[in-house]
Amino acid sequence: MGTMSVDFSSEVALVTGAAGGMGRAIAVAFARAGANVVMGDVEVDGGRETERLVGEHGVGAVFVPTDVSDADQVQALVATAVDRFGALHNAVNAAAIENEMVPLHECDDDQFDRMQNINVRGLFLCTKHEIVAMLNNDNGDDGRGRIVNIASTNSFRPQPNQPAYTASKHAAVGLTRSAAIDYAAHGIRINAICPGSIDTPMLRNAMERRGRNADEVAARLSRLGRFGTPEEIAAAALWLCSSGSSFTLGHPLAVDAGYLAS
């Protein structure tokens, strides 16, 4: 489920949030399609495991411990792709946190700042330095590079008691659209994915914190009555990085089993 046939042989992909969930699935999908993959995450053990899984596909695999809210670490992550493999062609920015259970007037100031530091500043820094690297590429048939930012259905339809997360994911779409307009003429295509209820550790932890039943949540948030898989998000990410989406830019692609349509 959620597989597609694309060829990224001789290309280089960078994935943040790669220690598990959607990030790991995206990194492995790029490897399966022939790309060399550079991975970043703050969780070192999970990142090393993803590096091992990627390497099983016979491609270059490098994990770099990375806090995406730290400019120097992000710059080092991108530099690793260029230094090790010669260029950066594709990037998927999946690093994010979600840990809220309160309305706005109870939202802790420090918690709000941490959410924005990772989900917005981190996205900004990654996109910025990925663009810098891609501008050095030749402008081929499908341009110089492709970037996909992971947003959320909260970018358009907020869930209750998630003010900081919702704000960060609205910002993710705004940043994506702005960058897409500015760099289209430079041959860099930038899009976003808005995942719905995807079966990841983040979702499972959120349901446990809220005391929610998985079947009830799936029935409420998915017209298919099930959670999506990380591999289904990976398939969307690879499509947005492929020549099959060459006329698509600045688009927040909902992969949500119809949640935003209902």
Summary of the structure (lengths in Angstrom):
residues: 262
radius of gyration: 17.2
end to end distance: 23.5
largest distance: 51.4
contacts: 947
relative contact order: 0.15
helix: 48%
strand: 16%
